[in-house]
Structure formats: structure tokens, C-alpha cells
Amino acid sequence: MDDPNISRHEGREQLGDECGRRLLEAVSTPAPKPEPPQNPFRVLFDMGYRRLVPIVPPDAELSPNSSLSKNPGCRGKAVGIRGEDGLWRSFGWVKHESTEADLDRWFDMGAGVGIKTGRQADGTWLLGIDADTRDPEAAEISAHEVAKLFGAPPVRIGNAPKALYVVRVADEVRYTRVEFGDLNERGTLSDRVEILSEGRQAVASGIHPATRQPYRWTSRLQPLEALPVASADAVHELLHVLERKLPKAKLIRESAAAEDAPPQETLRGDPDMIRRAVEATPNTSALFPTRDSYVKYGYAIRAAFPPEQAAEAFDLWWSWCERWREGAPNFDMAAGDWARMKPPYKVGAPWIYEVADKHSDFDRAEVWFDAEAAEATRRAPLFPEDPPATRTARRFKTLSIADILSRPDPVFMIDRHIPEQSVGFLYGDPGTGKSFIALDQALHIALGRGSWHGHAIRSRPGGTVVYLAGEGSQGFKARLQTWLDYHKTPSDQQDRFVLIPEGVNMMEADQVRALADTIRERVADPAGVVLIVVDTVSRAMPGADENLQKEMTLFVRACDVLKEEFGCCVMGVHHANREGQMRGSSVLLGAGDFVFKLDRKKGATVGRLTCEKQKDAPDNWHEDYRFEKVWANGGVLSSLIPTRVEAGAKTAGADQAAAILKEMDAAWKAGRPWAEHHNTGERQALRRMMQDFGLVRDEAQGLLDHWKASGVIRMEKFDAGRNRRGFRVVDISGQDVQCEAGLFD
């Protein structure tokens, strides 16, 4: 049309001819065949996600013989395959690793695509962070914290605001979840953030069962090798942050963390007794209403047997599963669940016995006593109608008033505190220092000291103390070395303290007998054992319910057995509940010959030891003890050493703490902020608090630590040019700045 020799009319004719030609070509040229739909299994497989599983479609018809039929709501999320009859059923996917042959077969079935989380071929761990909540605020908190720790990971949305975040970490992370929010109709917390790991899967492609819309990736899923590798610590930090920030949240581990798990050997039991208990326990939806409760029972069976008897344990587990009559038990599903059960475990034989005792005719007393004797005790009438002629002439001992008054007065191993041949308890909140008090008492007795902080010691000369360290045994080197150095103890006086650095299950008669045999073999001194410390009570009764009277009665009975066997005192170190009372059943308070409570606020250097019960001496009195941090081995080891605070001794109270903060604030505003390190000279906070306010070093350090932890003060850069940093007082109002005085009264 740019040729000036062509008229406008001729141009229109040429343009019309060109349009006609193109139209003719379009009509006469066959339309291209549509591209076949992409196979998402193969796409993901080629992206490096080689551990894939088929997902049952939302409208799938389930086989009535499949375990999936028990929960039809699982469609769209659960793993399954379509059989030749067109019905869908589960299969042993946990152990199955997908091959290229599976990709087209599963796609042709119409299955959705799931990615197995857990360990990958390159040694990294693929995790799904599943924020399963409909609460927009909770979802936003979860998204924000994930972004802070993992940047911008791929995000999959099925039913917003619920979201799945895909991350990759260097080391193993096990399945864990944070539950939060309000209770549902079943009395459980339904909102959760789950860490999907080994033995789990996350849907990557398919139709969501609730929205009936495809799952979508709002942040694109990258090839596996392109995903950044984070640290496992980031996952643990995320869980703890969410536990603090989400409403009514609590952290749940299906497998216990190593530091939280009871000693695994305490979860084992006699195989015949376990078998009898499992065979007596009904497998009903009323007793095991959720999948979690069914899996928990499997965990307990697995923990109750030693590893070399795992096959026998699985056979018992499957025989129990087969007794479920409200559906068709699925062997592959049970085998897959069993494969996911990894140590360390939280429940075992004691819990199996408890469940059987509650819900069947199984008698837990048989764990302690011979079965025939227990049967006779249960069924024999109190007064037989026809007493046998051969009845033994047993009679009970009687005492007159004169006999009673002539009995010796009670003897205290530590005056006012620990009676001889008794059972008692020392309890308090975590971190108060109760174990340091118990160890200090034990060492004073074992090493022949004449008194414990001014209280006379009158134990049998040469007597041995046995300390059961169910918690924190790794830290005993530092505690003992520091204590021995501080008290300048000669090496020839150190053989009457015996530590047992593993858990003893006091709920199991066999373990109590083994403990007694161990003590007899180890302690050959004629003076014998004078004190056994059980630290803590909770670790000595793994899997048991502390709130049940009969559970605590069994524990107390075990303590009585040891007391009578060795003629000694047995002292249990226990935790307080949220109300500040001794945790669990009131049996402990009633059975204890003495009960002490230790109170010490976080950051405080002084705690109060209160005598709540003393059966044969005055009670309802208290003493204060300072916990001083002491170093040993040239500053390599450290521990807390308790020392008694005499009545009237000066301590850092609320007024003095407020005065210190006022000076610290003034120093910041004057341009000479108090600093943390010793090389800052006169600006060092500890030096100012010691010189200007008369505090001892640990007293001052305790205040600083408490203020930093509670947000009262913060270390900030004051002068960027000179790189000067110091403490700035952030907020005094409403903060607890008390450290010692005023803490208890």
C-alpha cells in the first residue's frame, strides 16, 4: 500500500485477495491434533521428585473391604489404587518406591499425585509444612514465620487459607505438629501445623475434596535440586515460635524427642505378660476412636519388645488389628504404619498394662505378683464359711501405752529435713534448682559432713547414697566436679556416692528387683545404703498416669520396698503442677513422711525451701537458699552450688532493682551506657552493680539475665561511628524486676 502508483481502490482489491487466500488456507489445512494431556506424575518425576504416590480422587468408589471405607472423607487426600473391579483401595505405599512403570499406570487410573516426604536420594530431607487452619490470623502468623526462616518456599493451596510449604533440610526431622485453637466436638484441637516427614505424603496435583477445584501452586514448585537446603534447627525453631504465638498451642511429637523420651528400656516388659494384656484389650472404635489412638497402641507394642523381637511384636500388633470388626483390617496399611514407628518411644508396656486393666479383666497386679497368687487374692472370700483346720496361728503385734512411750525418738539424717527409714518428696517448678538441693543433701550425707548448712547430720557412719539420675545424667560431671572443688573434698572420701545414670521403671517389679540386686552388689560396706534419691519421679514411672491413684500407689509401694529392703530413706524429686502444687495424685502427699517445696523465680539467685509436711516433727516453716554459679577445671565446667541465706541477710529487692535500672537508663542517656563484657572497664554492668549497689557477682548476673529474657533491657548500638554498644532500658513499667527480697513475702 506504500506504492503511489496503486490506487486506493486497487489496494482494497489486493487486500481482499490476500484475506481470501489466507481464509482458504485455513479451511483447507487440517487443524493440528490437540496435545495429549501432560502426565503430572512424569513431570514431577523428571523434576527430581522420585518418591511419588497415587491419590484417591474425591469421587472415587471405595472397596467396602478396604480400610479407606471406614473414612470416606479421606478421598482426595489419601493414598490408594484402583483395582480391576473399578474400586479404590489402599496399598502398602510407605515401603513402595515409585518406578517409571508406575507413572503411566497411576495416571491412567485418574489418580492425583502425592509426593512422599522424608529422606531423598541425595541425603537431604524433603518436608511439607502443612498449615491446616481456617483461621485467617493463624494462617497469616504461620506464613509470616515460615517466610522469616525459609525465605519464599513453594506454596500449595487447596482450601485457602490452609497452605502447604515445601522446604528441604540437611538433616533428619521427624513428624511433629503444633495443635492450637479451640476444642472440637471430640474434645481435641483440630487446627494444627504439621511437619510432614518420613512415612508421610503431601498432595501435589489433583482435585481438592472440599472445593472441587484443582490444587494450585501460588509460588511455583521448583525442581528438587533447586530447592534451597535449610538447617533442621530452622524447623525446630519454627515449631517453638508457633507454639508461643498461636492460641492455646501445644507441641506434639508422635515419636518422642531424645531429650523428652523416657529411657527406652523402662518401656519394655515380659513378652508373655504383654501378650496377655494385648489379647485382653478390645479393639473398638469406642476405645480407640481416632487414627492417632490406634497408632499409639502400635507404638506401645513396638516399644514393649526389644529390637530383636520386632517380628514377634508385629505379629501381636497385626493380631490385635485383625480383631477390629467395624471394618476390614488392611494388612498393608498396618505394615506401613508399623514401618513408620521409629524410636525413641513415649509409651510401652506400662501403658499397655494400664489400658488392659481399665478395659478388660486383665489384672495389673499380675505384673507385680505371681498370677496364681493374684487370682487367689482376688477371689478368696474374706472370711471363709468353713475355716480349714490347718489355719496358721498368725496374730498381729499389739502395743500398750508404756510400750509406745518407750520407743526411740525419730532420728533425722539431716535435722528437721530428712528422717531415717522414710519416704519423702522434694518438688518444684522446672528450673528452680530442686535437683541441686537434692544432690547437695546427698553429697553432704555420703561424704560424712557433720552438718548441712547448719543442720546436724546423724546418718549411719560410712553409709552410701544411691542417686537415680533419670534426668540430666550427662550434666553430673560438671555438678560433681564443681561441688567437690568448692567443698575441697579429699579423694578418699568420694566412694560412698553411687550414681545410676539410666532410668529405672519403678512400676515394674522386675526392674525394682534388678535395682535392689544392683545396689547389693555395688554396696558392700556394712553400713549399707542410707539414702536413695529418685530424680525424677516422672522418669521412674514412664507411660503411667500420674493423676491416677492406683498408679501413684504402685510407685509409692516400690519406694516402700526399697526402704524396707535397705533400711534407708527414699526421696523422690518431682515437678509442680500449674497451680504450684505437687503434680499428680494426692497419694504422694498422703504417703510421704516428709514433703518439701522449692520456689525460685526465673532469674532469681535465691529460692525458698518450704517444709509442707513432716510427719514426726514441726512443719510449715521455710528457709532461703542462694544458688551461686561456680566454675571448675579452669573455667571449663560450671554448676550451681546452694548456700543458705541467713535470716535478715541483705538481698536485691524490688526497690534496689528499680534503682539499678534507673542508673542504667541514666548512663545510656548520658552517652556512657553500661556494657556486658569485662574489657569495657568501668562501664561493665556487673562491676557497676557490684561496686555501686553491693551485689555479689552471681546476684548481679541473675538480674541481668532475667531482665534480658523478659525484655526489660536490650543490648543496642549507641554510637555507630565508635561501634559502642550497651544496655538500654526498654520498659520498666509492669515488669517483674524483683530478684530476691519481696519474691516470697
Secondary structure, 3 states (H helix, E strand, C coil): CCCCCCCHHHHHHHHHHHHHHHHHHHHHCCCCCCCCCCCHHHHHHHCCCCCEEEECCCCCCECCCCHHHHCHHHCCCCECEECCCCCEECCCCCCCCCCHHHHHHHHHHCCEEEEECEECCCCCEEEEEEEECCCHHHHHHHHHHHHHHHCCCCEEECCCCCEEEEEEECCCCCCEEEEEEEECCCCCEEEEEEEECCCCEEEEECECCCCCCECEEEECCCCHHHCCEECHHHHHHHHHHHHHHCCCCEEEECCCCCCCCCCHHHHCCCHHHHHHHHHHCCCCCCCCCCHHHHHHHHHHHHHHCCHHHHHHHHHHHHHHHHCCCCCCCCHHHHHHHHHHCCCCCCCCHHHHHHHHHHHCCCCCHHHHCCHHHHHHHHHCCCCCCCCCCCCCCCCCCCCCHHHHHCCCCCCEEECCCEECCCEEEEEECCCCCHHHHHHHHHHHHHCCCCEECCEEECCCCCCEEEEEECCCHHHHHHHHHHHHHHCCCCHHHCCCEEEECCCCCCCCHHHHHHHHHHHHHHCCCCCCEEEEEEECCHHHCCCCCCCCHHHHHHHHHHHHHHHHHHCCEEEEEEEECCCCCECCCCHHHHHCCEEEEEECCCCCCEEEEEEEEECCCCCCEEEEEEEEEEEECCCCEEEEEEEEECCCCCCCCHHHHHHHHHHHHHHHHCCCCCECCHHHHHHEHHHHHHHHHCCCHHHHHHHHHHHHHHCCEEEEEEECCCCEEEEEECCCCCCCCCCCCCCCC
